[in-house]
Amino acid sequence: MTGVQNARYFTDRLVQEVARARRYERRLALLLFRVPAGEAPGTLGLLGSVGRRVRSAIRSADVACHLGDGRFAVILPEVGLQESEHLHGRMRFTLGQRLGAEEELAAAEQSEPVRSAEA
């Protein structure tokens, strides 16, 4: 449908990536956005178009997922805040400003390498 992974895959993969980032004390970022309701997020053609554009804007190591209801996430292993902000700009360009004024694009990043509680 969308050409990207689904919500269940996202949950499983995020748990794996967080564990990996903690184990190796590496950076990890998460990019979230929603296609505005005015764009009819349930339309399969629109979701497929967004999925293709997201895939074209990210690295092969990144994981793009459709979470449902027009919400998307991109897991960014080995990426810090500055790089995730750069990707945010590329995504806005690639999506052709489709997100508009209702944009809910957010980036979360652990500024220091992720460390386990035991360390």
C-alpha positions in Angstrom: 0.0 0.0 0.0 2.4 2.7 1.2 5.7 1.1 0.2 7.1 1.5 3.7 7.0 -0.7 6.8 3.9 -0.9 9.1 3.3 0.1 12.7 4.1 -3.4 14.2 7.4 -3.5 12.3 8.1 0.1 13.6 7.6 -1.0 17.2 9.8 -4.1 16.9 12.5 -2.3 15.0 12.6 0.7 17.4 13.1 -1.6 20.4 16.0 -3.2 18.5 17.6 0.1 17.5 17.3 1.6 21.0 18.9 -1.6 22.4 21.7 -1.4 19.8 22.3 2.3 20.5 22.5 1.6 24.2 24.8 -1.4 23.8 27.3 0.4 21.5 26.7 3.9 23.0 25.7 5.3 19.6 23.3 8.0 18.4 19.8 7.4 17.3 17.1 9.8 16.0 13.5 9.5 15.3 11.5 11.6 12.8 7.7 11.7 13.0 5.2 13.4 10.8 1.6 13.3 9.9 -0.1 14.0 6.5 -2.7 16.7 7.4 -6.4 15.6 7.6 -7.3 18.1 4.9 -5.2 15.9 2.5 -7.5 12.9 3.1 -4.8 10.6 4.7 -6.9 7.5 4.1 -6.4 7.9 0.3 -4.2 5.0 -0.8 -2.7 6.9 -3.7 -1.6 9.8 -1.4 -0.1 7.4 1.2 1.7 5.5 -1.5 3.1 8.8 -2.9 4.2 9.9 0.5 5.8 6.5 1.2 7.8 6.6 -2.1 8.9 10.2 -1.5 10.0 9.4 2.1 12.0 6.3 0.9 13.7 8.5 -1.8 14.8 11.0 0.9 16.4 8.6 3.4 19.5 6.4 3.6 19.3 2.7 3.1 20.1 2.2 6.8 17.1 4.3 7.8 13.7 2.7 8.5 10.5 4.4 7.2 7.1 3.3 8.6 3.5 4.2 8.2 1.9 4.1 11.6 -1.7 4.5 10.5 -4.1 7.5 10.1 -1.6 9.3 7.9 1.2 9.2 10.5 4.7 8.3 9.4 8.0 7.7 11.3 11.6 7.3 10.2 14.1 5.6 12.5 17.6 7.1 12.0 20.4 4.9 13.4 23.7 6.7 13.9 22.2 10.1 13.4 22.3 13.1 15.6 20.1 16.2 15.9 21.9 18.2 13.2 21.7 15.4 10.7 18.0 14.8 11.6 17.3 18.5 11.0 19.0 18.2 7.6 16.7 15.3 6.8 13.7 17.3 8.0 14.6 19.9 5.4 15.0 17.3 2.7 11.7 15.6 3.6 9.9 19.0 3.3 11.4 19.5 -0.1 10.8 15.9 -1.3 7.2 16.0 -0.1 6.8 19.3 -2.0 5.6 21.2 1.1 2.6 18.8 1.2 2.6 18.9 5.0 1.7 22.6 5.0 0.7 24.7 8.0 -0.6 21.7 10.0 2.9 20.1 9.9 3.6 17.9 12.8 7.2 17.0 11.9 9.3 16.4 14.9 12.8 15.1 15.6 13.9 13.4 18.8 17.5 12.7 19.4 19.7 11.5 22.2 22.4 14.2 22.3 24.9 11.9 24.0 25.4 8.3 23.0 22.7 6.1 24.5 24.1 4.3 27.5 22.6 1.4 29.5 21.6 1.9 33.1 24.2 -0.6 34.1 27.1 1.5 32.8 
